[in-house]
Amino acid sequence: MRYDNGGDLLVAVLRELGIDTVFGIVSVHNLPLVEAVDRELRFVPVRHEASAVNAADAWGRARGTLGCALTSTGTGAGNAAGSLIESLSAGSPVLHVTGQVESAYLGSGRGFIHGTKDQLAMLGAVSVHAAGVPDDRSAGRVLREAARAALAVPGGPASVEWPVDLQYAAQLDEPVPAVADTPAPVPDAESLAAAGALLASARRPLIWAGGGAARAGTELARLLEATGAGLLTSNSGRGAVPEDHPQVIGNFGTSPAVRALLDEADVLLTIGTHFRSNETADYTLGLPAAHIQIDADPGSLGRVYPVAHGLHGEAAATLTALLPHAARAEDGWSERVAGVRARVRETLHEGIGPQAAICDAIRAALPREAVVARDVTIPSSSWGNRLLDMYDPRDNVFPRGGGIGQGLGMGIGAALARPDDPTVVIAGDGGLAVHLGELLTLAQERPRLTLLVFNDGGYGVLRNMQDRYADRRSGVDLVTPDFALLAEACGLPYRRIAAERDAGPVIAEAVASDGPTLVEVDLNALGPMKTPFTPPVRIPGQ
């Protein structure tokens, strides 16, 4: 099939992929693509290329599918690199299409505007797949191959660079042979039998679910019911089984009560988790020796913790195969699990002091189907990633790679992916300042989004670390804008929380709105946590 230009071809491929919304920034080196997308689909003009990728990433996470970002070439593609690292860390599928200088000047070193040294190598370093469009007959194939790579297990961002002269050229989308989907890995019968025998022997079982369990919630819930096991999760595994289930302990692996429970457990089954450093106290967390690990990536098996049985397989199918081996835990174990579940929540709720009112108000105001997007900030790291219940993995949007400033862009993407569900974004004043321009995107697109800005006048996490371990502060105390004036300048409704009694009515009003609201949480007025939060990072010599 022939298309008038590359933009028309891109639109056709995006429709094949089920993508109707694209995030990006227009440029002289992607103009034909942006014009076609804006004419035929929905183009969301964010204010920074990093936000384009974050928003496309979260758009896909909130729908459980693939997102798309359009950026300029050179510095534009470079701006996107940090957010591509986030998608790579999360295994989140994103189709990133960037421009390129005219074909005649590729690699010439002439200093052609927006040209850069070996852009494709840079993109390859931060993507699961990177390819260039070589001519006017190959763009369809290159785009579809990139989409397949992004969606494959374990997934991630796939980048395509497209010289601008080829974007303007008429395109021939030549038919290509159908590519069979790569079959999901299945553990061999011998390994399954051995792991099943160990599972059947368990009297005090625990299960740990990571992001790889996100699409295996039904199978995971069946195994929980059959065994009476307690379920721990990584941050990425939250919501695989709704967190109000009585056997779900959640993302509390390093808490004293859960450490004690792990010491008592006789079998641990882990599913699709990387055992990240911050979720294992820099790998000092002890796990049972009787460890069965399921992962679609064979390189993950035994990489962090030794395994008795490593099962290379897709989570849902492997859990189904293990279910006939499930045996009921000993009397009293499920009650022990429920007691730990209650204790860790009560302890954290008490420890965060006045911020507990905010957490309670968010959950009370949100319906069961709603997105909670978090930036890297104290409220997220201390309670948003643990205490604020998640009921579906698609609702759980946060920067898994730990990069600050990505929360608002991700929240905008998720809110536009699910316009009928409310979205709440938890951000700090320091992180919001990284991409403050996206307030204009929020004002322009007007999604149903409540932005909670926790204002403590700087980088609170690092400030707490320096106050604890150093004799002075460096780089952590920042000038903070007047958020009421800032909201007014952007045309956004503004509310303020300065006391615990404000939390319920202010958040309920904002969430009930059919558009965006900026809510400032004045932490100086609200009052401090009972114990200043510091991240689970070891300081050499301390």
C-alpha positions in Angstrom: 0.0 0.0 0.0 1.2 3.5 -0.8 1.0 6.5 1.6 1.5 10.1 0.8 4.2 10.5 3.5 5.6 8.9 6.6 3.1 10.5 8.9 0.2 8.8 7.1 2.0 5.4 7.4 2.7 6.0 11.1 -1.0 6.7 11.8 -1.9 3.4 10.0 0.6 1.4 12.1 -0.5 3.1 15.3 -4.1 2.2 14.6 -3.1 -1.5 14.0 -1.5 -1.3 17.5 -4.6 0.1 19.1 -2.9 3.5 19.9 -5.1 6.5 19.7 -3.0 9.0 21.8 0.6 10.1 21.2 2.7 12.3 23.4 5.5 14.4 22.1 7.1 17.7 21.0 6.9 19.1 17.5 10.1 19.8 15.7 11.4 20.6 12.2 12.7 17.0 12.2 9.4 15.2 12.9 6.8 17.6 11.5 5.2 15.2 9.0 4.7 12.7 11.8 3.2 15.1 14.2 0.9 16.7 11.6 -0.6 13.4 10.7 -1.0 12.2 14.2 -2.6 15.5 15.3 -5.0 15.3 12.3 -6.0 11.7 12.6 -5.5 10.7 16.3 -4.8 12.7 19.5 -1.4 14.4 19.8 -0.6 15.7 23.3 2.1 18.4 23.2 4.1 18.0 26.4 6.7 20.5 27.3 9.8 18.2 27.6 10.8 15.1 25.7 11.4 13.2 28.9 7.7 13.8 29.8 6.6 12.5 26.4 8.2 9.1 27.2 7.0 9.1 30.8 3.4 9.9 29.7 3.5 7.3 26.9 4.9 4.8 29.3 2.1 5.4 31.9 -0.6 5.5 29.2 0.4 2.0 28.3 0.7 0.9 32.0 -2.7 2.2 32.8 -4.2 0.2 29.9 -1.9 -2.8 30.0 -0.7 -2.1 26.5 1.8 -0.2 24.4 2.3 3.6 24.4 3.9 5.9 21.9 6.1 9.0 22.1 7.3 11.3 19.4 10.5 13.4 19.9 12.9 15.4 17.9 16.4 14.3 17.1 19.8 15.1 18.7 19.2 16.9 21.9 15.5 16.1 21.8 16.2 12.3 21.7 18.9 12.9 24.4 16.3 14.6 26.6 14.2 11.4 26.3 17.0 9.1 27.3 16.4 9.3 31.1 12.8 8.4 30.7 13.7 5.5 28.3 15.8 4.2 31.2 12.8 4.3 33.4 10.8 2.2 30.8 13.7 -0.1 30.5 13.9 -0.6 34.3 10.2 -1.3 34.5 10.0 -3.5 31.3 7.2 -1.1 30.2 6.5 -1.2 26.4 6.9 2.1 24.7 7.3 2.9 21.0 9.6 5.9 20.8 9.8 7.5 17.3 12.4 10.2 16.9 13.5 12.2 13.9 16.9 12.2 12.3 18.7 14.7 10.0 18.4 14.3 6.3 19.8 11.0 4.9 22.6 12.8 3.0 24.0 14.3 6.2 23.9 11.2 8.4 27.2 10.6 10.1 28.9 13.5 8.1 30.0 15.4 11.2 29.1 18.7 9.5 27.3 20.0 12.6 23.9 19.9 10.7 21.2 21.3 13.0 20.0 18.6 15.4 22.6 16.2 14.2 24.6 14.2 16.8 27.2 11.6 16.9 25.8 8.1 16.6 22.3 8.7 17.9 21.2 5.1 17.2 24.0 3.8 19.6 22.7 6.2 22.3 19.2 4.9 21.8 20.3 1.3 21.8 21.9 1.8 25.2 18.6 2.8 26.8 16.1 0.7 24.8 15.5 -3.0 24.3 15.5 -2.4 20.5 16.7 0.5 18.3 16.6 0.8 14.6 16.7 3.4 11.8 14.4 3.7 8.8 16.7 3.2 5.8 14.5 4.1 2.9 10.9 4.8 1.8 10.0 1.1 1.5 10.9 0.0 5.0 9.3 2.2 7.6 6.3 0.0 8.1 8.5 -3.0 8.8 10.8 -1.1 11.1 7.9 0.3 13.1 6.2 -3.1 13.5 9.4 -4.9 14.5 10.0 -2.2 17.1 6.5 -2.7 18.5 7.0 -6.4 18.7 10.3 -6.0 20.6 8.7 -3.6 23.0 5.8 -6.0 23.8 8.0 -9.1 24.1 8.8 -10.5 27.5 10.3 -8.8 29.6 9.5 -5.8 27.4 10.6 -2.2 27.4 11.1 0.8 25.1 11.9 0.4 21.4 13.3 3.4 19.5 13.0 4.2 15.8 14.9 7.0 14.2 13.5 8.4 10.9 15.4 10.8 8.7 13.2 13.8 7.9 13.6 13.6 4.1 12.2 10.0 4.3 9.3 11.2 6.5 8.3 13.6 3.7 8.7 11.0 1.0 5.8 8.9 -0.3 5.9 5.5 1.5 5.4 2.0 0.1 4.3 -0.3 2.9 5.3 -3.6 1.5 3.7 -6.7 2.9 6.0 -8.8 5.0 5.7 -12.4 6.0 3.8 -12.9 9.3 6.0 -13.4 12.2 4.9 -16.0 14.6 4.8 -14.9 18.2 7.6 -16.3 20.3 6.0 -19.0 22.5 6.1 -18.2 26.2 8.7 -20.2 28.1 7.5 -23.3 29.9 9.5 -25.1 32.7 10.4 -28.7 31.9 8.4 -31.4 33.5 11.2 -32.6 35.8 11.8 -29.1 37.2 8.1 -28.6 37.7 7.7 -31.9 39.5 10.6 -31.2 41.9 9.3 -27.7 42.7 5.8 -29.1 43.1 7.1 -31.6 45.6 8.8 -28.9 47.7 5.6 -26.7 47.6 3.5 -29.7 48.7 5.8 -30.1 51.7 5.3 -26.5 52.9 3.6 -26.0 56.2 4.4 -22.3 56.6 4.5 -21.0 53.0 5.1 -17.4 51.8 4.8 -16.1 48.3 6.6 -13.0 46.9 5.1 -11.4 43.8 7.0 -8.9 41.6 6.1 -7.1 38.4 6.2 -10.4 36.5 3.1 -11.5 38.4 1.1 -8.5 37.2 -0.8 -10.4 34.6 -1.2 -13.6 36.7 -3.4 -12.2 39.4 -6.1 -14.8 39.0 -3.7 -17.7 39.1 -1.8 -16.2 42.1 -5.1 -15.7 44.0 -6.0 -19.4 43.5 -2.7 -20.5 44.8 -3.0 -18.2 47.8 -6.5 -19.7 48.6 -5.3 -23.2 48.2 -2.2 -22.9 50.4 -3.1 -20.2 53.0 0.2 -18.6 52.3 1.0 -15.0 53.0 1.7 -12.7 50.0 4.6 -10.3 50.0 5.1 -8.0 47.0 7.7 -5.8 45.5 6.5 -2.3 44.6 6.0 -3.5 41.1 3.9 -6.5 42.2 1.3 -4.5 44.1 -2.3 -5.1 43.1 -1.6 -8.4 41.4 -3.9 -9.6 44.1 -6.0 -6.8 45.6 -4.4 -5.5 48.7 -7.5 -5.7 50.8 -7.2 -9.5 50.6 -6.6 -10.8 54.1 -3.5 -12.8 53.0 -1.8 -9.9 51.3 0.9 -8.4 53.5 2.3 -6.3 50.6 5.4 -4.3 50.1 6.8 -4.6 53.7 9.6 -7.1 53.2 12.2 -5.2 55.3 9.9 -4.4 58.2 10.8 -6.2 61.5 7.5 -8.2 61.6 8.0 -9.5 58.1 11.7 -10.4 58.7 10.5 -12.5 61.6 7.8 -14.1 59.4 10.4 -14.9 56.8 12.5 -16.6 59.5 9.6 -18.8 60.4 8.6 -19.7 56.8 9.7 -23.1 55.5 9.1 -22.5 51.8 9.2 -19.3 49.7 7.8 -19.0 46.2 8.9 -15.9 44.3 7.4 -14.8 41.0 8.9 -12.3 38.6 10.7 -10.1 41.1 14.2 -8.6 40.7 14.8 -8.3 44.5 15.8 -4.7 44.1 18.2 -3.2 46.6 15.8 -0.9 48.3 13.3 -3.7 48.8 15.8 -6.1 50.3 17.8 -3.6 52.5 20.7 -3.8 50.1 20.4 -7.6 49.8 20.7 -8.1 53.6 17.2 -9.4 53.9 17.2 -13.1 54.8 15.1 -15.5 52.7 14.3 -19.2 53.3 16.7 -21.7 51.8 13.7 -23.6 50.4 13.2 -21.0 47.6 11.3 -21.7 44.4 11.7 -18.9 41.8 9.6 -18.3 38.7 10.8 -15.9 36.0 10.4 -15.4 32.3 14.0 -14.3 32.2 16.4 -17.2 32.8 19.1 -14.8 33.8 17.1 -13.8 36.8 17.0 -17.3 38.3 19.3 -17.3 41.3 20.9 -14.0 40.4 20.3 -12.3 43.7 19.2 -15.1 46.1 20.1 -18.8 45.8 17.2 -21.1 44.6 16.3 -24.6 45.4 14.3 -24.8 42.1 14.4 -22.2 39.4 11.5 -22.3 36.9 12.0 -20.5 33.6 8.4 -19.8 32.6 5.6 -17.4 32.1 4.0 -16.6 35.5 0.3 -17.5 34.8 1.0 -20.9 33.1 3.6 -21.9 35.7 1.4 -21.1 38.6 -1.4 -23.1 37.0 1.0 -26.0 36.7 2.0 -25.8 40.4 -1.6 -25.5 41.7 -2.2 -29.3 41.9 0.8 -29.6 44.2 -0.6 -27.0 46.7 -1.1 -28.2 50.2 -2.8 -26.3 53.0 -0.6 -24.6 55.6 -0.5 -25.8 59.2 -3.2 -24.6 61.6 -2.6 -21.1 62.8 -0.3 -20.0 59.9 -3.0 -18.0 58.0 -3.9 -16.3 61.3 -0.2 -15.5 61.9 0.0 -14.0 58.4 -3.1 -11.9 59.0 -1.6 -10.6 62.3 1.6 -9.5 60.6 -0.5 -7.8 57.8 -2.4 -5.8 60.4 0.7 -5.0 62.5 2.9 -3.6 59.7 0.0 -1.3 58.6 -0.8 -0.1 62.1 2.9 0.6 62.7 3.4 2.6 59.5 0.1 4.4 59.9 1.1 5.5 63.4 4.7 6.4 62.4 3.8 8.8 59.6 1.9 11.0 62.0 -0.3 13.7 60.4 0.3 12.4 56.9 -1.8 9.4 57.8 -4.9 11.7 57.4 -3.8 12.3 53.8 -3.4 8.6 53.0 -6.8 7.8 54.5 -8.5 10.7 52.6 -7.1 9.6 49.3 -8.3 6.0 49.7 -11.7 7.2 51.0 -12.2 9.6 48.0 -11.1 7.3 45.3 -13.3 4.6 43.8 -12.0 1.1 43.5 -10.9 1.8 39.9 -8.6 4.7 40.0 -4.9 5.5 39.2 -2.4 6.5 41.8 0.8 7.9 40.2 3.7 8.7 42.5 6.9 10.6 42.0 10.0 9.8 44.1 9.3 11.8 47.2 9.0 11.1 51.0 5.2 10.5 51.0 5.5 8.0 48.1 8.6 6.2 49.5 7.3 6.0 53.1 3.6 5.3 52.7 2.4 5.7 49.1 4.3 2.7 48.0 3.0 0.6 50.9 0.0 1.8 52.9 -2.2 3.1 50.2 -4.0 0.0 49.0 -3.8 -1.0 45.3 -6.4 -3.3 43.7 -5.1 -3.6 40.2 -1.5 -3.4 38.8 -2.7 -1.0 36.2 -3.5 1.5 38.9 0.0 1.4 40.4 2.0 3.9 38.4 5.4 5.0 39.7 9.1 5.4 38.6 10.6 2.0 39.2 14.0 3.2 38.2 14.0 5.8 41.0 14.2 8.9 38.9 12.9 12.1 40.4 10.5 14.4 38.6 8.7 11.8 36.4 5.5 11.6 38.4 3.4 14.4 36.8 4.2 13.3 33.2 3.3 9.7 34.2 0.1 10.9 35.8 -1.0 12.9 32.8 -0.4 9.8 30.5 -2.4 7.5 32.8 -5.2 10.0 33.2 -5.6 10.4 29.5 -5.5 6.6 29.1 -8.5 6.2 31.4 -10.5 9.4 31.3 -13.5 7.9 33.2 -11.4 7.0 36.2 -9.9 9.7 38.5 -6.1 9.9 38.8 -4.2 11.2 41.8 -0.5 12.2 41.5 1.7 12.3 44.6 4.7 14.6 44.1 7.1 16.7 46.1 8.0 20.3 45.4 11.5 19.4 44.5 10.5 16.7 42.0 7.7 18.8 40.5 10.2 21.5 39.8 12.2 19.2 37.5 9.3 19.3 35.0 7.3 22.3 36.1 6.3 23.0 32.5 4.0 20.0 32.5 1.6 22.1 34.6 0.9 23.8 31.3 0.2 20.4 29.7 -2.1 19.6 32.6 -3.9 22.9 32.1 -4.2 22.5 28.3 -5.4 18.8 28.3 -7.5 19.1 31.4 -7.6 15.4 32.5 -9.4 14.3 35.6 -6.3 14.5 37.7 -5.6 15.7 41.3 -2.0 16.8 41.8 -1.0 16.6 45.4 2.2 18.6 45.9 3.9 17.9 49.3 5.8 21.1 49.9 8.7 21.0 52.4 10.9 23.5 50.6 13.5 21.2 49.0 14.7 17.6 48.7 13.4 16.2 52.0 14.8 12.7 51.7 18.3 13.9 51.2 17.9 16.6 53.8 17.0 14.0 56.3 20.0 11.9 55.3 22.3 14.9 55.7 20.7 15.9 59.0 21.3 12.3 60.3 24.8 11.6 58.9 26.5 14.9 58.1 27.3 18.2 59.9 25.8 20.5 57.3 23.3 20.6 54.4 24.3 20.7 50.8 22.0 21.3 47.8 18.8 20.3 49.6 17.1 23.6 50.6 15.4 25.1 47.6 13.3 28.1 46.7 9.7 27.0 46.3 7.1 28.9 44.3 3.8 30.2 45.7 1.7 27.4 44.5 -1.5 29.4 44.7 -0.2 32.0 42.3 1.4 29.3 40.1 -1.9 27.5 39.8 -3.7 30.8 39.0 -1.1 31.6 36.3 -1.7 28.2 34.7 -5.5 28.4 35.0 -5.7 25.5 37.5 -8.0 25.2 40.5 -6.0 25.4 43.7 -6.6 24.0 47.2 -4.4 23.8 50.3 -4.1 21.3 53.1 -2.5 22.8 56.3 -4.1 20.6 59.0 -5.3 17.0 59.3 -8.9 18.1 59.3 -8.4 19.7 55.8 -7.4 16.4 54.2 -10.8 14.7 53.8 -12.9 17.6 52.4 -10.2 19.0 50.2 -9.2 15.7 48.6 -12.8 14.6 48.2 -13.7 17.8 46.4 -10.6 17.6 44.1 -11.2 13.9 43.2 -14.9 14.6 42.5 -14.0 17.3 40.0 -14.1 16.4 36.3 -10.8 18.2 35.6 -7.4 19.0 37.2 -6.8 20.4 40.6 -3.5 21.4 42.2 -3.6 20.6 46.0 -0.7 21.9 48.0 0.1 20.0 51.2 1.9 22.5 53.4 4.1 20.2 55.4 5.5 22.9 57.7 1.9 23.7 58.8 0.7 20.1 58.8 3.6 18.9 61.0 6.3 16.4 60.8 6.3 12.6 60.8 7.1 11.0 64.1 10.3 9.7 62.7 12.1 11.5 59.8 12.1 9.3 56.8 15.5 8.3 55.3 15.8 5.9 52.3 16.9 2.3 52.8 20.4 3.1 51.4 23.6 2.2 53.2 26.0 5.0 53.8 29.6 3.7 53.8 31.2 4.0 57.2 27.8 4.6 59.0 
